[in-house]
């Protein structure tokens, strides 16, 4: 029960920090990826980069975990 409450408080805190970050950084930024270029607010680009990094870390961690569990089964 306490763990669930702490998780909810953490999620609300992170959401409020993301809203504050977006409110403080509304300036548009041009981003050129080599194959595509676009303009977006700085906060969207930073949050997108964080999400992509998190997904990449989750993917590589999952692959490592699966390999380790296969080795342990053998």
N, C-alpha and C positions, 0 to 999 in steps of 0.2 A: 504494500500500500504506500509506504513512504517512498519507495523507488519510483512508483508511478507519479506521485506528486512532484518529486524532484525532476523527473523527465519533463513533465508539463511546464514547470517553472523555467527549466532550461530552454525549452522550445519557445516559450513566450519571450524570454529574454533575448534570444537570438533573433527572433522576428522583429522585435522592437529595435535592436541594434541595426538590422538590415534596413528598416524603414528610416532610421536616423541617418544612416550612411547615404541612402538614396536621396534624402532631402537635402543633405549638405553638399552633394556632388551632382548637380543637375546639368553641368556644362557638357555639351556634345563633344565627342572625341572622334577623330577619323582613325579607323583601323584598317591597315592594308595587310592582308594575309598572303600576298603574292598571287593567288588565284582569284581572290575576291577582295573588294574594298567596300566598307560601309561606315556609316556614322551612327553612333549610339551614345547615350549618356554614359559618363565615366563609371557611375555606380553599376550599370548593367554589365559593362565590360569586366569590371573587377569581380562581380558576383559570378558571372559566367566563367571566368578563369578559375575561380575557386571551385565551382561545381565540377568543371572538367578535370581539375586536378584531383578532386575527391573521387570521382568516378574512375579515373585512371588508377589511383591507389587501391581502390576497392577491387578492381579487376585484377591487378597484379597480385594483390594479397590473396584473392580467391584462388588464383592459379597456383600460387606457392602452397597454400593450405591443402589443395587437392593433391598435389604431388607428394606432400609430406604424409598425408593420410594413406596414400597408395603404398608408400614405402613402409609405413608402420604395419599395414596389413600383411605385407610379404614377410 
